């Protein structure tokens, strides 16, 4: 059956039909891209809590992103290009992780991390708008990487 059996071209102008086709194609592309997923790599996620001497408890979490949709959302939230890394993740060359600290009910100190799966080395670690991660996020990245056996070169955090 057709996708929209109730659709009718009667009374529509050529320009309006072209707009509808363009919108339909854009939606189909978005849905196709959003459904592209890949299996998790062999690196586990991690979670831990820190209780600083002053201030609220911080819950850190390291989570792998496993779909084009998740990469696009992360790129949008962080204002950087991680949304374009789906091909590298599907091919098994890279894995993208998010390191995030939650305290006071808000997620802060977030960093997006690309790991080279062949070498188990962090290629990139970026904060909002490709900024260098702040000191708490850097410390959390180092701790999370140590938990799962990933190396973080010093120049990645500059």
N, C-alpha and C positions, 0 to 999 in steps of 0.2 A: 504494500500500500504506500501511497505517497506520504511524505512526512507531515504535510498539512492538507488533508483531504478537503477541508473547508475553504481553502484559498481559491480566489477567483480573480482573474485579470480584468474582468468586465468593469468599466468605469475608471480604470487606472490609466494615468498618462505614462508615456515611455520614461519620462524623467523619474516619476515616482516608482516605477518598476525597477529602474536602475538603482535607486536608493535602497529599495528593499533587498535587492540581490546583493548589493555591497554590504548591507547590515547582516544579512544571512551568512555571507562568506566570512565576515569578520567573526561572527559568533561561532561558526563551525571551526575556524582556525583556533579560536580561544579554547573551545571545548577539547579539541584534539590535543592541543599543547598542554592543557591542564590535566589530561588523563595520562600523560607520559610519566611513568614511574620506573624505578629501578630497585633492585634488591639492596638491602643494607650491606655495607662493606664489612670486613671482619673486625673493624675497630668498634668497641662498644661505646655507648654513651657513658656519661658519668654524672653523678649528683652528689653534693655534699653541702654541709652547712658550716658557716663560720659565725662565731659569736665574738665580735670585737669588744675590746675593753670599754669603748664608748660607742653608743649608737645601737641601732636595731640589729637583730640576727639577719644574716644574709644567706639565702639559699641559692647556691650556684647549680646550674644545669648545663650539660653539654649534650646537644642533640643533633643528630644527622638529619639533613633535609633530603627527602627521597622522591621528590616529584618536581616537574617543571613548575607546577602551580606554587609549591612551597618556595622555590627559588625566586620566582617572580614576586611573591609577597614579601620575601626578605629584601630583595633589591629595592622594592618600592618603599618599605618601611625604613631602610637604612640609606636610601638615596645613593646606591651604587649599582654596578653592573652584574652582580652575582646571578641575576635572572637569565643571563646568557650562557651559564656554565652547564646546562643540561646535557649537551652532547658529550662533554668530558666525563660527566658522572655516569651517563648511560654506557659509555665505552669502558668504564672501569679504571680510568686513569686518575681521576680525582674524586674526592669526597668533600662535601661542604657541610660544615658544622656551625652551629650557633652556640656561643658561650654567653650565658645571660645570668645576671645576678638579680634576684628578687628580694626586695626588702620594703617594709611598710606597704605591702600590697601593690607595689609598682615594679616593673622590670626595668632595670637600669644597667649601666656598665656592660652594654651588649657589644659583642664583636663577632664578625662573620669570618670563618676560617676555611681556607682551602688546604687540604692535605693531599700530597702526592702519594698515592697508594703503593707504588712500586718501591719507594724509598722510605715511606713512613716519616716524611719530613713536611713540616708546614711550609707551604709556598707563599701564602699571603694571610695576613690577619688585619682586618680593617674595621674601624668603627663607622659611625655615621658620616656619610658623604666622603668616604675613603680616608677619613682621618686616622691618625695613629691611635690605637687603643689607649685609654687612660690607664694610670697605674693599677687600680684595682682589677680592671679587666685583663691587663697583662699578667698580673700575678695569678688570676684564676685560669687563664690560658695555660700558663706554665704548669700549674698544679694538675689541671685536667689532662694535659699532654703526658705528664709523668705517669699518671694513673693508667694510661692505655699504651704506653711505650712509643710515643711519637716525639720526634725531636723538633725543637723550635730554634732555628738559627737566630742569633742576636739581631741581624739586620732586618728580619721580618717585623720586629717590634719598633722600628724606627720610622 
